[in-house]
Amino acid sequence: MYIFETSWEVCNRVGGIYAVLSTRAASMQRIAKDKVFFFGPDIEKMFHTAPSPYFTETKSLLPTWQKQAAKAGLHVRIGRWEVPGRPIAILIDTMHLMEEKNAIYAHAWELFGVKSHAAYGDYDESSMFGHGAGQVMTSLYAYLHRRDPNEPFVAHFNEWQTAFGLFYIKEHCPQIGTLFTTHATGIGRSIAGNYKPLYDFFDCYNGNQMAEELNMVSKHSAERQAAHFADCFTTVSDITARECKQLLDKPVDIVTPNGFEPDFVPCGSAFTAARERARAKLRDVAEQVMAYPLPDDCLFVCTSGRYEWRNKGIDATLYSLRVLRDKLDTIRSGKTIVAYILVPAWQSGPKEELGRDDYWTTHRLHNPSEDHIICALHELGLYNRPQSRVKVIFVPSYLNGNDGIFNMPYYDLLIGMDATLFPSYYEPWGYTPLESNAFHVPTITTDKAGYGMWIREQGGKCNIESGAQVITRTDSNWGELISATADALFRFSMLTPDKVALAREKAAQIAEKAEWKHFFTYYEQAYQIALNKRTK
């Protein structure tokens, strides 16, 4: 079987979907070695950026097809995605399609009912990428099918950005089985992000109506129609499956939970060395930012992810740190806690000298007076005074190994953390707490994250001493959420070294149950569903 898969995040590290695909690649290669093809945007060519560090071009791969593709006017580069498994990746430059977008939109309306008339922002670039990916898949299918006429093909499209690729395949190459995965419904995320009570009134929401209200008609339409026309429609958790049925009017065919690949985690002495390097860097940066030394036994904790103030629980994180600080300062005992907020924001580069101007940040913000995190730090009085037992450092940059301060990738810093906290309001899966557990870091999450729900379903204790605490979060229990989060961190800070070691071991045991070797079977079932429904 040939597996085609596309996402805006193939070889383009932006968010959680990159982690999903890049860690799953090794499992895919094991079942279909070099019959797996990932299709991503050629960001370097399209937007004149630096070359992707995750892609190595290889002109010797399928040279005959490369010539055919170029002759057909397809702007592609083929090579390897530099992740475990090193699958074949095809990067596509689709900017030339912008001249045809109106005709493409009209055609999609006529055939698939996609309402592109209200498009704005990144809709055009994403939709043209999806359309171009469909064209390239069709071309590659024709070449490979002649070579292997008995092999079945599936094409997997992730998120609304690739929906137009699915529409293209359905029209021009229906013998390919199609899958569409929504990792988070656009409307669900937007309802939550706009401070509407998603959960208390969940059964009252209508997706089309909310798309009009929230100015998301085109994106919602592309997502909704892709879900309806796909041979197999999937999502990543039971909580998001409920959203799909309510907001997209389409039940999923199967839930495909997100796993993790242990190859990303060093072992033995390499793990110890990597953790020591990370902690040395975390301490060095913290002491530069605050301009005074830290105690030897301080704890490093963090939250991370996209800058979604409410959805990702950044708000709850900071308020919990305030409660924790007051508790530790009152009892005048306990370890000092350094909390890193690893959330990319609008910044203009690293500070030339840390510890000046704003003693929270590592990079210069364009709009510090309007930044949610900075404003909250002022409001809560989290000023990093030497006597305070809770310090906060805001890192508003992608940790890609070239941020100018740490110059270490996110995983290389995560391994040095003592605990992480993700008290999310809206989190379809929750890769960040899973990654934490995989790196032996105890974590705090909520039952509004798919991963948190999954942990609860495993049975046993759901507290930080057992590797992962799952806190109930609703539309009306803010106080309880903050108290429970602060209390979990407080208890963790008081654990003996032996109990910390046990918590770290249990965290890794939870993550082991979520490795792709356990979860990839759901994708194999999804591929079969798609093949059974395709037009032969």
PAMITI-929094 format. One record per residue (C-alpha): x, y, z; residue in three letters; residue number from 0. Coordinates in steps of 0.25 Angstrom, whole numbers, plus 5000, padded with zeros to 4 digits. Example, Ala and Ser with C-alpha at 12.3 -4.5 7.8 and 13.67 -1.06 7.14 Angstrom:
<sites>
<<5049; 4982; 5031>; ALA; 0>
<<5055; 4996; 5029>; SER; 1>
</sites>
This chain:
<sites>
<<5000; 5000; 5000>; MET; 0>
<<5005; 5014; 4997>; TYR; 1>
<<5002; 5025; 5007>; ILE; 2>
<<5001; 5039; 5003>; PHE; 3>
<<5000; 5049; 5014>; GLU; 4>
<<4999; 5064; 5014>; THR; 5>
<<4999; 5076; 5024>; SER; 6>
<<5004; 5090; 5025>; TRP; 7>
<<5013; 5085; 5035>; GLU; 8>
<<5021; 5075; 5027>; VAL; 9>
<<5036; 5079; 5029>; CYS; 10>
<<5030; 5092; 5034>; ASN; 11>
<<5030; 5093; 5050>; ARG; 12>
<<5019; 5101; 5054>; VAL; 13>
<<5010; 5094; 5064>; GLY; 14>
<<5006; 5081; 5070>; GLY; 15>
<<5002; 5074; 5056>; ILE; 16>
<<5017; 5075; 5053>; TYR; 17>
<<5019; 5066; 5065>; ALA; 18>
<<5008; 5056; 5061>; VAL; 19>
<<5013; 5054; 5047>; LEU; 20>
<<5028; 5054; 5050>; SER; 21>
<<5027; 5044; 5061>; THR; 22>
<<5017; 5035; 5054>; ARG; 23>
<<5027; 5035; 5041>; ALA; 24>
<<5035; 5023; 5047>; ALA; 25>
<<5023; 5014; 5049>; SER; 26>
<<5018; 5017; 5035>; MET; 27>
<<5032; 5014; 5029>; GLN; 28>
<<5032; 5001; 5037>; ARG; 29>
<<5019; 4996; 5030>; ILE; 30>
<<5021; 5002; 5016>; ALA; 31>
<<5036; 5005; 5015>; LYS; 32>
<<5038; 5017; 5004>; ASP; 33>
<<5024; 5015; 5000>; LYS; 34>
<<5021; 5027; 5009>; VAL; 35>
<<5021; 5041; 5003>; PHE; 36>
<<5019; 5053; 5011>; PHE; 37>
<<5015; 5066; 5004>; PHE; 38>
<<5017; 5080; 5010>; GLY; 39>
<<5018; 5094; 5006>; PRO; 40>
<<5032; 5099; 5000>; ASP; 41>
<<5033; 5110; 5010>; ILE; 42>
<<5047; 5114; 5005>; GLU; 43>
<<5042; 5116; 4991>; LYS; 44>
<<5028; 5122; 4994>; MET; 45>
<<5032; 5132; 5004>; PHE; 46>
<<5047; 5134; 5002>; HIS; 47>
<<5051; 5128; 5016>; THR; 48>
<<5063; 5121; 5020>; ALA; 49>
<<5064; 5106; 5016>; PRO; 50>
<<5057; 5096; 5025>; SER; 51>
<<5066; 5089; 5034>; PRO; 52>
<<5057; 5077; 5034>; TYR; 53>
<<5058; 5075; 5019>; PHE; 54>
<<5069; 5069; 5011>; THR; 55>
<<5067; 5070; 4996>; GLU; 56>
<<5071; 5057; 4988>; THR; 57>
<<5070; 5058; 4973>; LYS; 58>
<<5073; 5043; 4971>; SER; 59>
<<5059; 5040; 4977>; LEU; 60>
<<5049; 5036; 4966>; LEU; 61>
<<5057; 5044; 4955>; PRO; 62>
<<5048; 5040; 4944>; THR; 63>
<<5035; 5045; 4951>; TRP; 64>
<<5043; 5058; 4955>; GLN; 65>
<<5045; 5061; 4940>; LYS; 66>
<<5030; 5058; 4937>; GLN; 67>
<<5026; 5067; 4948>; ALA; 68>
<<5034; 5079; 4944>; ALA; 69>
<<5029; 5077; 4930>; LYS; 70>
<<5015; 5077; 4935>; ALA; 71>
<<5018; 5091; 4942>; GLY; 72>
<<5018; 5085; 4956>; LEU; 73>
<<5028; 5092; 4965>; HIS; 74>
<<5033; 5081; 4974>; VAL; 75>
<<5046; 5077; 4981>; ARG; 76>
<<5047; 5063; 4986>; ILE; 77>
<<5056; 5058; 4998>; GLY; 78>
<<5056; 5053; 5012>; ARG; 79>
<<5049; 5058; 5024>; TRP; 80>
<<5060; 5058; 5035>; GLU; 81>
<<5052; 5051; 5046>; VAL; 82>
<<5052; 5036; 5051>; PRO; 83>
<<5049; 5028; 5039>; GLY; 84>
<<5054; 5038; 5029>; ARG; 85>
<<5041; 5037; 5020>; PRO; 86>
<<5041; 5043; 5006>; ILE; 87>
<<5036; 5057; 5006>; ALA; 88>
<<5031; 5065; 4994>; ILE; 89>
<<5031; 5081; 4996>; LEU; 90>
<<5022; 5088; 4987>; ILE; 91>
<<5022; 5103; 4983>; ASP; 92>
<<5008; 5107; 4979>; THR; 93>
<<5009; 5122; 4979>; MET; 94>
<<5007; 5122; 4964>; HIS; 95>
<<4993; 5116; 4966>; LEU; 96>
<<4988; 5129; 4973>; MET; 97>
<<4985; 5134; 4959>; GLU; 98>
<<4975; 5123; 4957>; GLU; 99>
<<4969; 5124; 4971>; LYS; 100>
<<4956; 5130; 4967>; ASN; 101>
<<4953; 5119; 4956>; ALA; 102>
<<4958; 5108; 4966>; ILE; 103>
<<4948; 5114; 4977>; TYR; 104>
<<4936; 5115; 4967>; ALA; 105>
<<4939; 5100; 4963>; HIS; 106>
<<4940; 5096; 4978>; ALA; 107>
<<4926; 5103; 4980>; TRP; 108>
<<4920; 5096; 4968>; GLU; 109>
<<4925; 5082; 4972>; LEU; 110>
<<4926; 5082; 4987>; PHE; 111>
<<4918; 5093; 4992>; GLY; 112>
<<4931; 5101; 4998>; VAL; 113>
<<4927; 5115; 5002>; LYS; 114>
<<4940; 5122; 4998>; SER; 115>
<<4934; 5136; 4995>; HIS; 116>
<<4937; 5141; 5010>; ALA; 117>
<<4951; 5137; 5010>; ALA; 118>
<<4962; 5145; 5016>; TYR; 119>
<<4976; 5144; 5023>; GLY; 120>
<<4983; 5131; 5021>; ASP; 121>
<<4971; 5124; 5014>; TYR; 122>
<<4976; 5127; 5000>; ASP; 123>
<<4991; 5122; 5002>; GLU; 124>
<<4986; 5109; 5009>; SER; 125>
<<4975; 5106; 4999>; SER; 126>
<<4984; 5107; 4988>; MET; 127>
<<4994; 5098; 4995>; PHE; 128>
<<4984; 5088; 4997>; GLY; 129>
<<4980; 5089; 4982>; HIS; 130>
<<4994; 5088; 4978>; GLY; 131>
<<4997; 5076; 4987>; ALA; 132>
<<4985; 5069; 4980>; GLY; 133>
<<4991; 5071; 4967>; GLN; 134>
<<5004; 5066; 4971>; VAL; 135>
<<4998; 5054; 4977>; MET; 136>
<<4990; 5051; 4964>; THR; 137>
<<5003; 5052; 4956>; SER; 138>
<<5011; 5043; 4966>; LEU; 139>
<<4999; 5033; 4966>; TYR; 140>
<<4999; 5031; 4951>; ALA; 141>
<<5014; 5029; 4951>; TYR; 142>
<<5014; 5019; 4963>; LEU; 143>
<<5002; 5012; 4958>; HIS; 144>
<<5008; 5008; 4945>; ARG; 145>
<<5020; 5002; 4953>; ARG; 146>
<<5011; 4995; 4963>; ASP; 147>
<<4997; 4993; 4957>; PRO; 148>
<<4992; 4984; 4969>; ASN; 149>
<<4996; 4993; 4980>; GLU; 150>
<<4985; 5001; 4987>; PRO; 151>
<<4987; 5016; 4990>; PHE; 152>
<<4982; 5025; 5001>; VAL; 153>
<<4983; 5040; 5002>; ALA; 154>
<<4982; 5046; 5016>; HIS; 155>
<<4979; 5061; 5018>; PHE; 156>
<<4981; 5068; 5031>; ASN; 157>
<<4973; 5080; 5035>; GLU; 158>
<<4965; 5090; 5027>; TRP; 159>
<<4977; 5096; 5020>; GLN; 160>
<<4978; 5083; 5012>; THR; 161>
<<4963; 5081; 5009>; ALA; 162>
<<4965; 5086; 4994>; PHE; 163>
<<4975; 5075; 4992>; GLY; 164>
<<4964; 5065; 4996>; LEU; 165>
<<4954; 5071; 4987>; PHE; 166>
<<4964; 5070; 4975>; TYR; 167>
<<4966; 5055; 4978>; ILE; 168>
<<4951; 5052; 4979>; LYS; 169>
<<4949; 5059; 4965>; GLU; 170>
<<4962; 5054; 4957>; HIS; 171>
<<4967; 5042; 4964>; CYS; 172>
<<4955; 5035; 4972>; PRO; 173>
<<4962; 5022; 4972>; GLN; 174>
<<4971; 5027; 4983>; ILE; 175>
<<4964; 5025; 4997>; GLY; 176>
<<4963; 5038; 5004>; THR; 177>
<<4965; 5042; 5019>; LEU; 178>
<<4962; 5055; 5025>; PHE; 179>
<<4966; 5058; 5040>; THR; 180>
<<4962; 5070; 5048>; THR; 181>
<<4971; 5072; 5059>; HIS; 182>
<<4962; 5082; 5065>; ALA; 183>
<<4950; 5088; 5059>; THR; 184>
<<4952; 5102; 5055>; GLY; 185>
<<4938; 5106; 5061>; ILE; 186>
<<4941; 5099; 5074>; GLY; 187>
<<4954; 5106; 5076>; ARG; 188>
<<4948; 5119; 5072>; SER; 189>
<<4936; 5118; 5082>; ILE; 190>
<<4946; 5115; 5093>; ALA; 191>
<<4956; 5126; 5089>; GLY; 192>
<<4945; 5136; 5088>; ASN; 193>
<<4941; 5134; 5103>; TYR; 194>
<<4928; 5127; 5100>; LYS; 195>
<<4924; 5116; 5109>; PRO; 196>
<<4927; 5104; 5100>; LEU; 197>
<<4923; 5093; 5110>; TYR; 198>
<<4911; 5098; 5118>; ASP; 199>
<<4903; 5100; 5105>; PHE; 200>
<<4910; 5091; 5096>; PHE; 201>
<<4897; 5084; 5090>; ASP; 202>
<<4892; 5098; 5086>; CYS; 203>
<<4903; 5102; 5077>; TYR; 204>
<<4901; 5101; 5062>; ASN; 205>
<<4914; 5101; 5054>; GLY; 206>
<<4909; 5108; 5042>; ASN; 207>
<<4902; 5119; 5050>; GLN; 208>
<<4915; 5121; 5059>; MET; 209>
<<4923; 5122; 5046>; ALA; 210>
<<4915; 5134; 5042>; GLU; 211>
<<4916; 5140; 5055>; GLU; 212>
<<4931; 5138; 5057>; LEU; 213>
<<4935; 5142; 5042>; ASN; 214>
<<4939; 5128; 5039>; MET; 215>
<<4930; 5124; 5028>; VAL; 216>
<<4941; 5120; 5018>; SER; 217>
<<4950; 5112; 5027>; LYS; 218>
<<4938; 5105; 5033>; HIS; 219>
<<4932; 5102; 5020>; SER; 220>
<<4945; 5095; 5015>; ALA; 221>
<<4946; 5087; 5027>; GLU; 222>
<<4932; 5083; 5028>; ARG; 223>
<<4931; 5079; 5013>; GLN; 224>
<<4944; 5071; 5014>; ALA; 225>
<<4939; 5063; 5026>; ALA; 226>
<<4926; 5060; 5018>; HIS; 227>
<<4933; 5056; 5005>; PHE; 228>
<<4945; 5048; 5011>; ALA; 229>
<<4944; 5033; 5010>; ASP; 230>
<<4949; 5033; 5024>; CYS; 231>
<<4947; 5044; 5034>; PHE; 232>
<<4955; 5044; 5047>; THR; 233>
<<4959; 5052; 5059>; THR; 234>
<<4969; 5051; 5070>; VAL; 235>
<<4960; 5049; 5083>; SER; 236>
<<4946; 5046; 5088>; ASP; 237>
<<4945; 5060; 5092>; ILE; 238>
<<4947; 5065; 5078>; THR; 239>
<<4939; 5054; 5072>; ALA; 240>
<<4927; 5060; 5080>; ARG; 241>
<<4930; 5074; 5074>; GLU; 242>
<<4931; 5068; 5060>; CYS; 243>
<<4917; 5062; 5061>; LYS; 244>
<<4911; 5075; 5067>; GLN; 245>
<<4918; 5086; 5059>; LEU; 246>
<<4922; 5079; 5046>; LEU; 247>
<<4909; 5071; 5045>; ASP; 248>
<<4918; 5058; 5043>; LYS; 249>
<<4921; 5047; 5052>; PRO; 250>
<<4935; 5042; 5051>; VAL; 251>
<<4938; 5028; 5045>; ASP; 252>
<<4949; 5026; 5055>; ILE; 253>
<<4957; 5033; 5066>; VAL; 254>
<<4972; 5032; 5063>; THR; 255>
<<4978; 5037; 5076>; PRO; 256>
<<4992; 5043; 5075>; ASN; 257>
<<5004; 5035; 5080>; GLY; 258>
<<5019; 5038; 5082>; PHE; 259>
<<5031; 5031; 5076>; GLU; 260>
<<5042; 5028; 5087>; PRO; 261>
<<5053; 5030; 5077>; ASP; 262>
<<5052; 5045; 5081>; PHE; 263>
<<5056; 5042; 5095>; VAL; 264>
<<5071; 5039; 5099>; PRO; 265>
<<5074; 5027; 5107>; CYS; 266>
<<5083; 5023; 5119>; GLY; 267>
<<5095; 5032; 5120>; SER; 268>
<<5091; 5040; 5108>; ALA; 269>
<<5078; 5044; 5115>; PHE; 270>
<<5086; 5048; 5128>; THR; 271>
<<5096; 5056; 5120>; ALA; 272>
<<5084; 5063; 5112>; ALA; 273>
<<5077; 5066; 5125>; ARG; 274>
<<5089; 5072; 5131>; GLU; 275>
<<5092; 5081; 5119>; ARG; 276>
<<5078; 5086; 5119>; ALA; 277>
<<5078; 5089; 5133>; ARG; 278>
<<5091; 5097; 5132>; ALA; 279>
<<5085; 5105; 5121>; LYS; 280>
<<5072; 5108; 5128>; LEU; 281>
<<5079; 5112; 5141>; ARG; 282>
<<5089; 5121; 5133>; ASP; 283>
<<5078; 5128; 5125>; VAL; 284>
<<5069; 5130; 5138>; ALA; 285>
<<5081; 5136; 5146>; GLU; 286>
<<5084; 5146; 5134>; GLN; 287>
<<5070; 5150; 5133>; VAL; 288>
<<5068; 5152; 5148>; MET; 289>
<<5082; 5157; 5151>; ALA; 290>
<<5084; 5149; 5163>; TYR; 291>
<<5088; 5134; 5166>; PRO; 292>
<<5078; 5123; 5169>; LEU; 293>
<<5078; 5113; 5180>; PRO; 294>
<<5085; 5100; 5176>; ASP; 295>
<<5072; 5092; 5178>; ASP; 296>
<<5062; 5101; 5170>; CYS; 297>
<<5052; 5094; 5162>; LEU; 298>
<<5049; 5097; 5147>; PHE; 299>
<<5035; 5096; 5142>; VAL; 300>
<<5029; 5101; 5129>; CYS; 301>
<<5017; 5103; 5120>; THR; 302>
<<5018; 5103; 5105>; SER; 303>
<<5010; 5103; 5092>; GLY; 304>
<<5003; 5113; 5083>; ARG; 305>
<<4999; 5127; 5089>; TYR; 306>
<<4985; 5124; 5092>; GLU; 307>
<<4982; 5131; 5105>; TRP; 308>
<<4970; 5123; 5110>; ARG; 309>
<<4970; 5111; 5101>; ASN; 310>
<<4984; 5106; 5105>; LYS; 311>
<<4982; 5110; 5120>; GLY; 312>
<<4993; 5121; 5120>; ILE; 313>
<<4983; 5129; 5128>; ASP; 314>
<<4981; 5118; 5138>; ALA; 315>
<<4996; 5115; 5139>; THR; 316>
<<5000; 5130; 5143>; LEU; 317>
<<4988; 5131; 5153>; TYR; 318>
<<4993; 5118; 5159>; SER; 319>
<<5007; 5122; 5160>; LEU; 320>
<<5002; 5134; 5168>; ARG; 321>
<<4995; 5125; 5178>; VAL; 322>
<<5007; 5116; 5179>; LEU; 323>
<<5016; 5128; 5181>; ARG; 324>
<<5007; 5134; 5192>; ASP; 325>
<<5007; 5120; 5199>; LYS; 326>
<<5022; 5117; 5198>; LEU; 327>
<<5025; 5132; 5203>; ASP; 328>
<<5015; 5130; 5215>; THR; 329>
<<5021; 5117; 5220>; ILE; 330>
<<5035; 5123; 5217>; ARG; 331>
<<5040; 5109; 5213>; SER; 332>
<<5040; 5100; 5201>; GLY; 333>
<<5049; 5100; 5188>; LYS; 334>
<<5050; 5112; 5179>; THR; 335>
<<5042; 5110; 5166>; ILE; 336>
<<5046; 5116; 5153>; VAL; 337>
<<5034; 5115; 5143>; ALA; 338>
<<5037; 5117; 5128>; TYR; 339>
<<5026; 5122; 5119>; ILE; 340>
<<5031; 5116; 5106>; LEU; 341>
<<5020; 5123; 5097>; VAL; 342>
<<5024; 5129; 5083>; PRO; 343>
<<5019; 5143; 5082>; ALA; 344>
<<5021; 5156; 5074>; TRP; 345>
<<5036; 5159; 5076>; GLN; 346>
<<5048; 5165; 5069>; SER; 347>
<<5059; 5157; 5073>; GLY; 348>
<<5067; 5153; 5085>; PRO; 349>
<<5071; 5163; 5095>; LYS; 350>
<<5086; 5168; 5094>; GLU; 351>
<<5087; 5168; 5109>; GLU; 352>
<<5078; 5160; 5118>; LEU; 353>
<<5073; 5166; 5131>; GLY; 354>
<<5071; 5180; 5125>; ARG; 355>
<<5058; 5188; 5122>; ASP; 356>
<<5048; 5176; 5125>; ASP; 357>
<<5053; 5165; 5135>; TYR; 358>
<<5043; 5155; 5130>; TRP; 359>
<<5046; 5153; 5116>; THR; 360>
<<5058; 5147; 5108>; THR; 361>
<<5054; 5154; 5095>; HIS; 362>
<<5049; 5168; 5091>; ARG; 363>
<<5034; 5169; 5090>; LEU; 364>
<<5028; 5179; 5079>; HIS; 365>
<<5016; 5181; 5088>; ASN; 366>
<<5019; 5179; 5103>; PRO; 367>
<<5008; 5188; 5108>; SER; 368>
<<4998; 5180; 5101>; GLU; 369>
<<5003; 5166; 5103>; ASP; 370>
<<4994; 5157; 5111>; HIS; 371>
<<5005; 5150; 5118>; ILE; 372>
<<5013; 5163; 5122>; ILE; 373>
<<5000; 5170; 5126>; CYS; 374>
<<4996; 5158; 5135>; ALA; 375>
<<5010; 5158; 5141>; LEU; 376>
<<5008; 5172; 5145>; HIS; 377>
<<4994; 5170; 5150>; GLU; 378>
<<4998; 5158; 5158>; LEU; 379>
<<5011; 5165; 5164>; GLY; 380>
<<5020; 5153; 5159>; LEU; 381>
<<5032; 5162; 5159>; TYR; 382>
<<5043; 5152; 5161>; ASN; 383>
<<5048; 5159; 5174>; ARG; 384>
<<5060; 5151; 5180>; PRO; 385>
<<5052; 5147; 5193>; GLN; 386>
<<5041; 5141; 5185>; SER; 387>
<<5040; 5126; 5183>; ARG; 388>
<<5033; 5127; 5170>; VAL; 389>
<<5040; 5133; 5158>; LYS; 390>
<<5034; 5135; 5144>; VAL; 391>
<<5042; 5136; 5131>; ILE; 392>
<<5035; 5138; 5118>; PHE; 393>
<<5042; 5133; 5105>; VAL; 394>
<<5034; 5138; 5093>; PRO; 395>
<<5041; 5131; 5083>; SER; 396>
<<5040; 5118; 5075>; TYR; 397>
<<5051; 5108; 5081>; LEU; 398>
<<5056; 5103; 5068>; ASN; 399>
<<5071; 5103; 5072>; GLY; 400>
<<5073; 5117; 5066>; ASN; 401>
<<5066; 5126; 5076>; ASP; 402>
<<5078; 5134; 5079>; GLY; 403>
<<5077; 5131; 5094>; ILE; 404>
<<5076; 5116; 5097>; PHE; 405>
<<5080; 5112; 5083>; ASN; 406>
<<5074; 5098; 5087>; MET; 407>
<<5062; 5091; 5081>; PRO; 408>
<<5050; 5090; 5090>; TYR; 409>
<<5052; 5075; 5093>; TYR; 410>
<<5066; 5078; 5097>; ASP; 411>
<<5061; 5088; 5108>; LEU; 412>
<<5048; 5080; 5112>; LEU; 413>
<<5057; 5069; 5117>; ILE; 414>
<<5063; 5078; 5128>; GLY; 415>
<<5049; 5082; 5134>; MET; 416>
<<5044; 5076; 5147>; ASP; 417>
<<5030; 5078; 5144>; ALA; 418>
<<5020; 5084; 5133>; THR; 419>
<<5007; 5090; 5134>; LEU; 420>
<<4996; 5091; 5124>; PHE; 421>
<<4982; 5094; 5130>; PRO; 422>
<<4976; 5095; 5117>; SER; 423>
<<4961; 5100; 5114>; TYR; 424>
<<4962; 5095; 5100>; TYR; 425>
<<4971; 5084; 5095>; GLU; 426>
<<4967; 5073; 5086>; PRO; 427>
<<4978; 5064; 5089>; TRP; 428>
<<4990; 5071; 5097>; GLY; 429>
<<5003; 5067; 5091>; TYR; 430>
<<5011; 5076; 5101>; THR; 431>
<<5007; 5068; 5113>; PRO; 432>
<<5009; 5055; 5106>; LEU; 433>
<<5023; 5060; 5101>; GLU; 434>
<<5026; 5063; 5116>; SER; 435>
<<5023; 5050; 5121>; ASN; 436>
<<5031; 5043; 5110>; ALA; 437>
<<5043; 5051; 5115>; PHE; 438>
<<5040; 5046; 5129>; HIS; 439>
<<5035; 5060; 5133>; VAL; 440>
<<5022; 5059; 5142>; PRO; 441>
<<5011; 5068; 5137>; THR; 442>
<<4998; 5075; 5140>; ILE; 443>
<<4987; 5075; 5130>; THR; 444>
<<4971; 5075; 5130>; THR; 445>
<<4960; 5067; 5126>; ASP; 446>
<<4957; 5077; 5114>; LYS; 447>
<<4970; 5071; 5107>; ALA; 448>
<<4968; 5058; 5100>; GLY; 449>
<<4981; 5053; 5106>; TYR; 450>
<<4976; 5056; 5120>; GLY; 451>
<<4963; 5048; 5117>; MET; 452>
<<4971; 5037; 5112>; TRP; 453>
<<4979; 5036; 5125>; ILE; 454>
<<4967; 5036; 5133>; ARG; 455>
<<4961; 5024; 5124>; GLU; 456>
<<4974; 5016; 5128>; GLN; 457>
<<4970; 5016; 5142>; GLY; 458>
<<4979; 5018; 5154>; GLY; 459>
<<4983; 5031; 5161>; LYS; 460>
<<4983; 5043; 5153>; CYS; 461>
<<4992; 5052; 5162>; ASN; 462>
<<5005; 5058; 5160>; ILE; 463>
<<5012; 5048; 5169>; GLU; 464>
<<5007; 5038; 5159>; SER; 465>
<<5013; 5045; 5147>; GLY; 466>
<<5001; 5052; 5142>; ALA; 467>
<<4990; 5060; 5149>; GLN; 468>
<<4977; 5062; 5142>; VAL; 469>
<<4969; 5074; 5147>; ILE; 470>
<<4954; 5076; 5144>; THR; 471>
<<4952; 5089; 5137>; ARG; 472>
<<4938; 5094; 5134>; THR; 473>
<<4932; 5108; 5130>; ASP; 474>
<<4929; 5111; 5144>; SER; 475>
<<4940; 5105; 5153>; ASN; 476>
<<4951; 5115; 5151>; TRP; 477>
<<4955; 5116; 5166>; GLY; 478>
<<4955; 5101; 5168>; GLU; 479>
<<4964; 5100; 5156>; LEU; 480>
<<4974; 5110; 5161>; ILE; 481>
<<4975; 5104; 5174>; SER; 482>
<<4976; 5090; 5169>; ALA; 483>
<<4988; 5094; 5160>; THR; 484>
<<4995; 5102; 5170>; ALA; 485>
<<4993; 5091; 5181>; ASP; 486>
<<4999; 5080; 5171>; ALA; 487>
<<5011; 5088; 5169>; LEU; 488>
<<5013; 5091; 5184>; PHE; 489>
<<5012; 5076; 5187>; ARG; 490>
<<5022; 5073; 5176>; PHE; 491>
<<5032; 5083; 5181>; SER; 492>
<<5031; 5077; 5195>; MET; 493>
<<5034; 5062; 5190>; LEU; 494>
<<5047; 5055; 5195>; THR; 495>
<<5057; 5052; 5184>; PRO; 496>
<<5052; 5037; 5184>; ASP; 497>
<<5038; 5041; 5182>; LYS; 498>
<<5042; 5051; 5171>; VAL; 499>
<<5049; 5039; 5164>; ALA; 500>
<<5037; 5030; 5165>; LEU; 501>
<<5028; 5041; 5159>; ALA; 502>
<<5038; 5043; 5148>; ARG; 503>
<<5038; 5027; 5145>; GLU; 504>
<<5022; 5027; 5146>; LYS; 505>
<<5022; 5039; 5136>; ALA; 506>
<<5030; 5031; 5126>; ALA; 507>
<<5021; 5018; 5128>; GLN; 508>
<<5009; 5026; 5125>; ILE; 509>
<<5015; 5031; 5112>; ALA; 510>
<<5020; 5017; 5108>; GLU; 511>
<<5005; 5013; 5107>; LYS; 512>
<<5003; 5024; 5097>; ALA; 513>
<<5014; 5021; 5088>; GLU; 514>
<<5011; 5019; 5073>; TRP; 515>
<<5013; 5004; 5074>; LYS; 516>
<<5000; 5004; 5082>; HIS; 517>
<<4993; 5015; 5074>; PHE; 518>
<<4997; 5013; 5060>; PHE; 519>
<<4987; 5001; 5059>; THR; 520>
<<4976; 5012; 5058>; TYR; 521>
<<4982; 5018; 5046>; TYR; 522>
<<4982; 5004; 5039>; GLU; 523>
<<4968; 5003; 5042>; GLN; 524>
<<4965; 5016; 5036>; ALA; 525>
<<4973; 5013; 5023>; TYR; 526>
<<4964; 5001; 5022>; GLN; 527>
<<4951; 5009; 5024>; ILE; 528>
<<4956; 5018; 5013>; ALA; 529>
<<4960; 5007; 5003>; LEU; 530>
<<4946; 5000; 5005>; ASN; 531>
<<4939; 5013; 5002>; LYS; 532>
<<4947; 5019; 4990>; ARG; 533>
<<4942; 5019; 4976>; THR; 534>
<<4949; 5007; 4969>; LYS; 535>
</sites>
